[in-house]
Amino acid sequence: MSAAGTADTTFDVAHPPRTYDDTTFAIGVRVPNCIQVSLAYDDDLWFIDPVTGSRAHWHRSLFGRYRVDEYGPRRLWNEIHQAHQWWSTHGRPRPDDWLITATADSTTIELPEVATAVAG
């Protein structure tokens, strides 16, 4: 199966400096139905949407540039990259900055305005 799209990026999604948990939490909130998978025999990462069958394969590199191959109807890498940019421009909130409300019918995750007003 050939890739539906290929992109080059400098975004090291596997090792953002000192903010890995903060970044991955925000990406998880902003990119629904996306699962990150790393395989034991491979340093690359896969992002998979089991609902649409879309996938993004991020290829590790030692040279500061990475290749991403995307498959399926959804452009997961574009969404991941946009979520990272959103997180950065909204003050790089930590997981405990978010407000999570769970009821019997639904779960909502929001970033209160206090956290979004923080300069990053």
C-alpha positions in Angstrom: 0.0 0.0 0.0 1.4 3.3 -1.0 1.3 6.4 1.2 -1.5 8.9 0.5 0.9 11.7 1.4 4.4 12.2 2.6 5.8 15.2 4.5 9.1 16.2 5.9 9.2 17.8 9.4 11.6 18.9 12.1 9.1 18.1 14.8 10.5 15.3 17.0 7.3 14.0 18.3 9.1 11.3 20.2 11.3 13.6 22.3 10.0 17.1 22.7 12.4 18.7 25.3 11.2 18.3 28.9 7.5 18.5 27.9 6.7 15.0 26.6 3.8 14.2 28.9 2.4 17.8 28.6 2.6 17.7 24.8 1.1 14.2 24.4 -1.8 15.0 26.7 -2.7 18.0 24.7 -2.3 16.1 21.4 -4.5 13.4 22.8 -7.2 15.9 23.7 -7.0 17.8 20.4 -6.7 14.8 18.1 -9.6 12.4 19.0 -9.5 8.7 18.1 -5.8 8.8 17.6 -3.6 6.1 19.2 0.2 6.3 19.3 1.9 3.0 18.8 5.6 2.2 19.1 6.8 -1.2 18.1 9.5 -3.1 20.1 11.7 -3.7 17.0 11.4 -0.2 15.4 12.3 3.3 16.6 9.6 4.8 14.4 6.1 5.8 15.7 2.7 5.0 14.2 -0.4 7.1 14.9 -3.6 5.2 14.1 -7.3 6.2 13.9 -9.1 2.8 14.3 -12.4 4.5 13.3 -11.3 5.7 9.8 -8.3 3.4 9.3 -6.1 6.4 8.8 -2.4 6.1 9.8 0.6 8.3 10.1 4.1 6.7 10.2 6.7 9.0 11.7 10.3 7.9 10.7 13.0 8.6 13.2 16.2 10.3 12.0 19.5 11.3 13.5 19.7 14.4 11.5 16.9 16.6 12.8 14.6 16.0 9.9 11.9 13.4 9.9 9.7 11.8 7.3 6.0 11.2 7.9 3.9 8.9 5.6 0.2 9.2 5.9 -2.4 6.7 4.8 -6.2 6.8 4.7 -8.7 9.7 4.5 -7.7 11.5 7.7 -4.4 13.5 7.8 -3.4 12.6 11.3 0.1 14.1 11.1 -1.4 17.5 10.1 -3.8 17.3 13.1 -0.9 16.3 15.4 1.3 19.1 14.2 -1.6 21.6 14.6 -2.4 20.3 18.1 1.3 20.8 19.1 1.3 24.4 17.7 -2.0 25.1 19.6 -0.5 23.7 22.8 2.6 25.9 22.4 0.6 29.1 21.6 -1.7 28.5 24.6 1.0 28.6 27.2 2.1 25.0 27.1 -0.4 23.8 29.6 0.4 20.8 31.8 -2.1 17.9 32.2 -3.2 19.2 35.6 -4.1 22.6 34.1 -7.1 20.9 32.2 -10.5 20.5 33.7 -11.9 17.0 33.2 -15.6 16.5 33.9 -17.1 13.0 33.8 -20.7 12.1 34.1 -22.6 8.9 33.4 -23.4 10.2 29.9 -20.2 12.0 28.8 -16.8 13.3 29.5 -15.5 16.8 28.7 -12.0 18.0 28.8 -11.4 21.8 28.7 -8.7 24.2 29.4 -10.0 26.9 31.8 -9.3 30.5 30.6 -6.8 31.0 33.4 -4.5 28.4 31.8 -5.0 29.8 28.3 -4.0 33.3 29.4 -0.6 32.1 30.6 2.2 33.3 28.2 4.5 30.5 27.0 
